[in-house]
């Protein structure tokens, strides 16, 4: 596997290197809300964007009996995801393909669901619109888009965007709840359910509850023994704390217009 430069790597890669498993602003709790709304049926189809190491795809196939196609841009992650899928004995239900979320037209199949978590936040307004249009086109009639994203509020959103981008090292542009809904509706996706909550990404208690005490201890040990990793994570934590009243998550269940 390619070694990342911890000084310059995007925040989610730094957290993964530390041992963090849930890399979404609302954690597993928010994802579970999406799955409850979806009410998956066996043999339905799911397209997962940015499938990473395949953990979400494996969980979906195991729990609900759905068939999953995961798209992932990073070749190393694709290799690892395919290995994980094979080890789980799910190669007949999960396909991991190397591809770009900006070119979803290269996937000819349409799906009952598209799942994307913490993907759109990192795109510009034009990028969000392009990806959402691709998602709409990959959905069957009456198909559903399931999304978890970073939510922002307050009077100085531009300043928060700058702080996040400087700390996370990606072009982070979260929207307000109202603007997330409006962006999805502009792409032809109608809101069925949505909910909001606080940012829990680096909350130690939440990590212990959702990912387990061993994971929390692993993260702590890696921070203690790897100074650059510690510096990056503490900087992210400080930014999240500084804007804690204006940062949170939003989960959305949207239906494709016919």
C-alpha positions in Angstrom: 0.0 0.0 0.0 1.2 3.5 -0.8 2.4 5.5 2.2 0.7 8.8 2.6 2.4 12.1 3.6 0.7 12.9 6.9 1.7 16.6 6.6 -0.3 17.1 3.4 -2.8 14.2 3.2 -6.5 14.9 3.4 -8.0 14.8 6.9 -9.9 11.5 6.3 -6.7 9.7 5.3 -4.9 11.0 8.4 -7.8 9.8 10.6 -7.8 6.4 8.9 -4.0 6.1 9.4 -4.6 6.7 13.1 -7.0 3.8 13.2 -10.4 5.6 13.0 -13.1 3.6 11.2 -16.1 5.9 11.1 -15.1 8.8 8.9 -18.5 10.6 8.7 -19.5 13.7 10.5 -22.4 12.0 12.3 -20.7 8.6 12.7 -22.5 5.2 12.5 -25.6 6.6 14.2 -26.3 8.8 11.3 -25.7 6.0 8.8 -28.1 3.8 10.7 -30.8 6.4 10.3 -30.2 6.3 6.5 -30.5 2.5 6.5 -33.7 2.7 8.5 -35.3 5.1 6.0 -34.2 2.9 3.1 -35.7 -0.3 4.4 -33.6 -2.4 2.0 -35.0 -5.6 0.5 -33.0 -8.6 -0.5 -31.6 -8.4 -4.1 -32.2 -4.7 -4.4 -29.2 -2.8 -5.8 -27.0 -0.2 -4.3 -24.3 2.0 -5.8 -21.9 3.3 -3.2 -19.7 6.3 -4.1 -16.2 6.4 -2.7 -16.3 2.8 -1.4 -12.9 3.0 0.2 -11.9 -0.4 1.7 -15.3 -1.9 1.1 -16.4 -2.1 4.7 -19.8 -0.4 4.1 -20.5 -2.5 1.0 -19.7 -5.7 3.0 -22.0 -4.6 5.9 -24.9 -3.8 3.4 -24.6 -7.2 1.7 -24.3 -9.1 4.9 -27.2 -7.4 6.7 -29.7 -6.9 4.0 -28.8 -9.3 1.1 -28.6 -6.4 -1.4 -26.2 -6.4 -4.3 -23.6 -3.6 -4.1 -21.4 -1.9 -6.7 -18.8 0.3 -5.1 -16.9 2.9 -7.1 -13.5 4.1 -5.7 -10.9 6.3 -7.3 -7.8 5.3 -5.4 -6.2 2.1 -6.9 -4.7 1.0 -3.6 -8.1 1.2 -1.9 -9.7 -0.7 -4.8 -7.2 -3.5 -4.3 -7.8 -3.6 -0.6 -11.6 -3.5 -0.9 -11.6 -6.4 -3.4 -9.4 -8.4 -1.0 -11.8 -7.6 1.9 -14.8 -8.6 -0.2 -13.2 -11.9 -1.2 -12.3 -12.6 2.5 -15.9 -12.0 3.5 -17.1 -14.5 0.8 -19.2 -11.9 -0.9 -17.6 -11.6 -4.4 -20.9 -12.8 -5.9 -22.8 -9.8 -4.3 -20.3 -7.0 -4.3 -18.3 -5.5 -7.2 -15.7 -2.8 -6.6 -14.7 -0.8 -9.6 -12.1 1.8 -10.1 -13.7 5.0 -11.2 -14.4 8.7 -10.7 -17.6 10.1 -9.1 -17.5 12.9 -11.7 -18.0 10.3 -14.5 -20.9 8.1 -13.3 -22.1 8.0 -16.9 -19.5 5.3 -17.4 -21.6 3.0 -15.3 -24.5 1.9 -17.5 -26.6 0.1 -14.8 -29.3 1.9 -12.8 -29.8 1.2 -9.1 -32.5 1.1 -6.5 -30.3 3.2 -4.2 -27.2 5.4 -4.4 -25.3 5.9 -1.1 -22.8 8.7 -0.7 -21.5 9.9 2.7 -19.2 12.9 3.2 -18.5 13.1 -0.5 -20.4 16.1 -1.7 -19.0 18.3 1.1 -15.6 18.3 -0.6 -16.9 19.6 -3.9 -17.5 23.1 -5.2 -21.0 24.3 -6.1 -20.4 23.2 -9.7 -18.9 19.9 -8.6 -21.9 19.2 -6.3 -24.3 19.9 -9.2 -22.4 17.5 -11.5 -22.2 14.7 -9.0 -25.9 15.0 -8.1 -26.9 15.0 -11.8 -24.8 11.8 -12.2 -26.5 10.3 -9.1 -30.0 11.1 -10.5 -29.1 9.4 -13.8 -27.9 6.2 -12.1 -31.1 5.8 -10.1 -34.0 3.7 -11.4 -37.4 5.4 -11.5 -38.5 6.0 -7.9 -35.0 5.1 -6.7 -33.5 6.7 -3.6 -30.4 8.7 -2.9 -29.1 8.3 0.7 -26.6 11.0 1.8 -24.8 12.1 5.0 -22.9 15.3 4.8 -21.3 18.0 6.9 -23.7 20.8 7.7 -22.8 24.4 8.5 -24.8 27.4 9.9 -24.2 30.8 11.3 -23.4 34.2 9.9 -19.8 33.7 8.7 -19.9 30.5 6.6 -17.1 31.6 4.3 -14.7 31.9 7.3 -15.7 28.4 8.4 -15.0 27.1 4.9 -11.6 28.6 5.0 -10.7 27.2 8.4 -11.9 23.7 7.4 -10.0 23.7 4.1 -6.8 24.8 5.8 -7.1 22.1 8.5 -8.5 19.2 6.5 -6.4 20.0 3.4 -9.3 19.6 1.0 -11.7 22.0 -0.5 -14.4 21.6 2.2 -17.6 23.5 1.4 -20.4 22.3 3.6 -23.9 23.8 3.2 -26.7 24.7 5.5 -29.6 22.2 5.8 -31.7 24.4 3.6 -29.1 24.7 0.9 -28.3 21.0 0.9 -32.0 20.3 0.3 -32.2 23.0 -2.4 -29.1 21.6 -4.2 -30.6 18.1 -4.3 -34.0 19.3 -5.5 -32.3 21.3 -8.3 -30.9 18.0 -9.5 -34.4 16.4 -9.6 -34.2 14.6 -6.3 -37.2 15.2 -4.0 -36.7 15.1 -0.2 -38.5 12.4 1.7 -36.7 12.5 5.0 -34.0 14.5 6.6 -32.5 14.9 10.1 -29.7 17.0 11.6 -27.3 16.5 14.5 -24.0 17.5 16.0 -20.5 16.8 14.7 -19.2 13.7 16.5 -16.2 12.8 14.3 -13.5 13.3 17.0 -15.7 13.0 20.1 -13.8 10.4 22.3 -17.0 9.2 24.0 -18.7 8.7 20.6 -15.7 6.8 19.3 -15.7 4.5 22.3 -19.4 3.8 21.9 -19.5 3.3 18.1 -16.1 1.9 17.3 -15.1 0.4 20.6 -12.6 1.2 23.4 -9.8 -0.7 21.6 -10.2 1.6 18.6 -10.0 4.7 20.9 -6.9 3.3 22.5 -5.3 2.6 19.1 -6.0 6.2 18.0 -4.5 7.5 21.3 -1.4 5.4 21.0 -0.8 6.4 17.3 -1.2 10.0 18.3 1.3 9.6 21.2 3.9 7.9 19.1 3.6 9.7 15.8 4.1 13.5 16.3 2.9 14.6 12.8 -0.3 12.5 13.1 -0.9 14.0 16.5 -0.4 17.5 15.2 -2.9 17.1 12.3 -5.6 15.5 14.5 -5.3 18.0 17.3 -5.6 20.8 14.7 -8.7 19.2 13.3 -10.2 18.8 16.7 -9.4 22.5 17.6 -11.2 23.7 14.4 -14.2 21.5 15.1 -14.4 22.8 18.7 -14.0 26.4 17.6 -16.9 26.1 15.3 -18.9 23.6 17.3 -22.0 25.7 17.5 -22.1 26.0 13.7 -21.0 22.5 12.5 -23.0 19.3 12.4 -24.3 16.7 10.1 -27.3 16.2 7.9 -28.7 13.0 6.6 -31.1 13.0 3.6 -33.3 10.4 1.9 -34.3 11.7 -1.5 -36.4 10.2 -4.3 -35.8 10.5 -8.0 -38.4 12.4 -9.9 -40.0 10.4 -12.8 
